Amino acid sequence: MTKTLYWHDYETTGVNAAFDRPTQFAGVRTDEELNVVGEPLMLYCQPALDRLPHPRACLVTGLAPQTLSEKG
């Protein structure tokens, strides 16, 4: 059995883990020599209707609520 690693990253609406929510997930599987195995995955989350993301989070990630509504 070949060993693989799964690398992942999350984008969120801010830095407060108790309040802010995920907006995007991306992941890619590699072998032990870091060659990509399979297709990368990228998912967008629908924004919450009751909370706006922190403006700085939108600037850092480039993900506005409108973008998430379209892609999520």
N, C-alpha and C positions, 0 to 999 in steps of 0.2 A: 504494500500500500504506500503510495506516494504522499509524503507530508506536504501540506499547504498551509498558508497563512491567509487570514482574511483581514484586510486593512479597511478601516471605516472612519468616517468623519461626520459630524453633525453640525448643522447651523441652527441657531436658536434666535428667539426674539429679544434676547438680552443676556445678562450674566447672573441673574438671580434664579438659582435652581428651584426655589420654592414657588416662584411666580411665572417665570418665562417658559415658553414652550418650544419644541422643535419646529423648524421650518423646512429643513432639507436633510436628507440622509444620502450618503454616497459610500460605496464600497467596491473593493476589487480584491480578487483572490490571486495570490502568487504562489509559485513553488518556492523551495528553500533558497533558490538562487535569484529570487525576486523577478522572475519572468512571469508576466501576466498569464493566468490560466482562466479561460472562460471570459464571459462578457462582464464588464463593469456594470454596476447598478446605481441608478440615481433616482430618488423619489422626492417629491415635493409634498408638503402637508398643507391641507386647507387651513387658512388662518381662522382663529377663534373670532366669533362675532362680538364677544364681550370684552376683548382686550386688544389694544393696538401694540405692535412691537415698538421697542425703544428706537427712536430715530437714528441713534448711532449704530444700532444693529443693522438697520436697513442700509446705511452707508457702507459698513464693513462687508456685509454679505452681498450687497447688490440686489437683495430680494425685497421688493415692496409688497405690501398686502395685495395689490392688484395683480402682480406677477404670480403670487401664490394662489390666488383665486383662479387664475387661468390655467396654471400647470398642476395644481394640487388635486 
